[in-house]
Amino acid sequence: MGSHELGVRWADALDGVVAPTLTRTRIEALLAGLGEQLLAVLRGTAEPGVARAAASALVEANYRDATAVSRSIAVICRDMVDAACPDRAGPEYERVRQRAIDAASEFAAGFTAALRSAALAEQESTLAAALAAVREAQSQRQLSEARFAAVFAGASVGIGTIDAETGRVLDVNAAFAEMLGVPQDRIPGHTVLEILGADNIGPAYDRFRLLLLGEVDRFRMETHTIRPDGSHTDIDLSMSVVRDADGRVRFLIGVAVDITERKALADRLWHDAHHDNLTGLANRVLFFDRLAHVTGPIGLCYLDLDRFKAINDAHGHTVGDRVLRTVAERLRDAAAPEGLAARIGGDEFIVLIEDCTGPRQLAEVTDRLLAAVSQPIVVAGEPVSIGASVGTTLVDRRPQDIDALMHTVDSAMYRDKAIRPRDLPDRPR
C-alpha cells in the first residue's frame, strides 16, 4: 500500500468528523506524509514519539473531536500494520503490531496535549483582546466599548465581568451562561457564590477574594461545577483585574473554557494508552508503572499459553484474537480481587499481587489462574484445550532491579514449560 492510498484511507476514516481547514486534496497529502512517518515507527526505523507530532498536525488542521482519535488509531492499528507487514504471520508481524500499539498510545497522548494547547491559546487570546479593549484611553472610550462588546458577545469561550466593590456579576456572555447552565439574564446582580453555590466555589473562593482585595492581579485554575440540572461541567478559568489610572481595581474580568469533553477525552485516552486494545487488560506500560511504585511485598505469576501458536496457525488471527480475549477475561476474573492481570506480549500474561501475604497466597492465585486457562475454549465449533506454563516469584520488599526480577520470573516460566508435558490434544477424544 503506497503513501497516497494510505492518505486516502485515512482521509476517508476522518470524513465527516469536523469541518477541517484544508481541502480534501491537501488533507490527503497531509495524511499521506504523516502516514509515511508512522510507517517508519511501525517498521522500527523511527521512535514512537513521532506519533505525537502527527496528532498535533491533525489538531492544527482543525480535527479536534474525540472521534478523530479513535478513527486514526484504527487506521494505525489496521491499515498501517498491513502496509508495514503484508505477511500477517510470524514474529515480525507481532513486533509490528506491538509498535502500532505503542504508536497509538503516543498518538493519543499527543492529541490530548495539542488539544489542550489550542484551547489555552484561544483562552489567552480572548482574555488579551478583552483586556486591551477595556484599557483603551478615555478619549477612545466609545470605540473601546464597542470593541469590547464585539469580543464579549462573539467569543466562543465564556466571558464575565464582576464589580470589584460588591463582588457582584456585571454581565456574562451567552457562552459563559451555557457553561453554568443558568439563563443569561438571571446572572447579573448576583455574587459568584450565589450563582455557583457553596459546593461549587471550592478553592476558587480564596483566589477570587485576593483579586477583590487587589492583592493579586490574576489567577488561573481548573474548577468543577455541578449545573442546576445535575450535569457536571469542568471549566478552565482565568480571571484578571482591570485597574484605573490610579491603580485602583475597577472590576474583574474572567474568561472560561469548557474542558468537560477534553477531560473526558484525556481520561479515555489515558485508559487506552494503559490497556491492551485487544483484551482490555492492563498493558506493559501500566504493569511496569504499578510495579515501579509498589511499596510492600509482591507476588508475580508469569503465564505463557502453550498451544496458542498451533491454534493461530491452524485457524487464523481472527480466531486467535478471540482465544486471547477469552483467556484474558478468565485471567482477570481469576486474579481478582488481589491481582492485576496484564498482557505483556502476544500470548504472554502476567499477574501482579501487591501486598502478597506469602507463598500460600501466591500458590492459591496461581492455581486459580491455571485452572481458568485449562478450561476448553470453543474454536470452530469444537472445544480446544490450551493450557499454560507459569513462572512465579515472591519478593518481600519493593524490587530494586525490575529487569532482574522479570528475568527471574521469565526463567521460572520457561523451566516450567520444559518439565511439564505438552501433549494435550487439539480436541477431547
GISULSUL-V562769 format. One record per backbone hydrogen bond with DSSP energy under -0.5 kcal/mol. NH is the residue of the N-H (numbers start at 0). CO is the residue of the C=O. If there is no record, write none. Layout:
NH_CO / NH_CO
//
This chain:
5_1 / 6_2 / 7_3 / 8_4 / 9_5 / 10_6 / 11_7 / 12_8 / 13_9 / 14_10 / 14_11 / 16_13 / 19_17 / 20_60 / 26_22 / 27_23 / 28_24 / 29_25 / 30_26 / 31_27 / 32_28 / 33_29 / 34_30 / 35_31 / 36_32 / 37_33 / 38_34 / 39_35 / 40_36 / 41_37 / 42_38 / 43_40 / 44_39 / 45_39 / 49_46 / 50_47 / 51_48 / 52_48 / 53_49 / 54_50 / 55_51 / 56_52 / 57_53 / 58_54 / 59_55 / 60_56 / 61_58 / 62_57 / 63_61 / 67_64 / 68_64 / 68_65 / 69_65 / 70_66 / 71_67 / 72_68 / 73_69 / 74_70 / 75_71 / 76_72 / 77_73 / 79_74 / 80_75 / 81_77 / 82_78 / 83_79 / 84_80 / 87_85 / 88_86 / 92_88 / 93_89 / 94_90 / 95_91 / 96_92 / 97_93 / 98_94 / 99_95 / 100_96 / 101_97 / 102_98 / 103_99 / 104_100 / 105_101 / 106_102 / 107_103 / 108_104 / 109_105 / 110_106 / 111_107 / 112_108 / 113_109 / 114_110 / 115_111 / 116_112 / 117_113 / 118_114 / 119_115 / 120_116 / 121_117 / 122_118 / 123_119 / 124_120 / 125_121 / 126_122 / 127_123 / 128_124 / 129_125 / 130_126 / 131_127 / 132_128 / 133_129 / 134_130 / 135_132 / 139_136 / 140_137 / 143_139 / 144_140 / 145_141 / 146_142 / 147_143 / 148_144 / 149_145 / 150_146 / 151_147 / 152_148 / 153_149 / 154_150 / 157_255 / 159_253 / 160_170 / 161_251 / 162_167 / 163_249 / 166_162 / 168_189 / 169_160 / 170_160 / 172_158 / 176_172 / 177_173 / 178_174 / 179_175 / 180_176 / 181_176 / 185_182 / 186_183 / 187_183 / 188_168 / 189_186 / 191_166 / 194_190 / 195_191 / 196_192 / 199_196 / 200_196 / 201_197 / 203_200 / 204_201 / 206_202 / 207_203 / 208_204 / 209_205 / 210_206 / 211_207 / 212_208 / 213_209 / 213_210 / 214_209 / 215_209 / 218_238 / 220_236 / 222_234 / 224_232 / 226_224 / 226_230 / 227_179 / 229_226 / 232_224 / 234_222 / 234_232 / 235_256 / 236_220 / 236_234 / 237_254 / 238_218 / 239_252 / 240_216 / 241_250 / 242_240 / 243_247 / 246_243 / 249_241 / 249_247 / 250_241 / 251_161 / 252_239 / 253_159 / 254_237 / 255_157 / 256_235 / 258_233 / 258_256 / 259_233 / 262_258 / 263_259 / 264_260 / 265_261 / 266_262 / 267_263 / 268_264 / 269_265 / 270_266 / 271_267 / 272_268 / 273_269 / 273_270 / 274_270 / 274_271 / 275_280 / 279_275 / 281_340 / 282_273 / 286_282 / 287_283 / 288_284 / 289_285 / 290_286 / 291_287 / 292_288 / 292_289 / 293_289 / 293_290 / 297_394 / 298_352 / 299_392 / 300_350 / 301_390 / 302_300 / 302_348 / 303_388 / 304_346 / 305_386 / 306_385 / 310_306 / 311_307 / 312_308 / 313_309 / 314_310 / 315_311 / 319_315 / 320_316 / 321_317 / 322_318 / 323_319 / 324_320 / 325_321 / 326_322 / 327_323 / 328_324 / 329_325 / 330_326 / 331_327 / 332_328 / 333_329 / 334_330 / 335_331 / 338_334 / 339_351 / 340_338 / 341_349 / 342_281 / 343_341 / 343_347 / 344_347 / 348_302 / 349_341 / 350_300 / 351_339 / 352_298 / 352_350 / 353_337 / 353_351 / 354_296 / 355_296 / 355_352 / 361_357 / 362_358 / 363_359 / 364_360 / 365_361 / 366_362 / 367_363 / 368_364 / 369_365 / 370_366 / 371_367 / 372_368 / 373_369 / 374_370 / 374_371 / 376_383 / 378_376 / 378_381 / 381_378 / 383_376 / 384_424 / 384_425 / 386_372 / 388_303 / 390_301 / 392_299 / 394_297 / 397_294 / 401_399 / 404_400 / 405_401 / 406_402 / 407_403 / 408_404 / 409_405 / 410_406 / 411_407 / 412_408 / 413_409 / 414_410 / 415_411 / 416_412 / 417_413 / 418_414 / 419_415 / 427_382
//
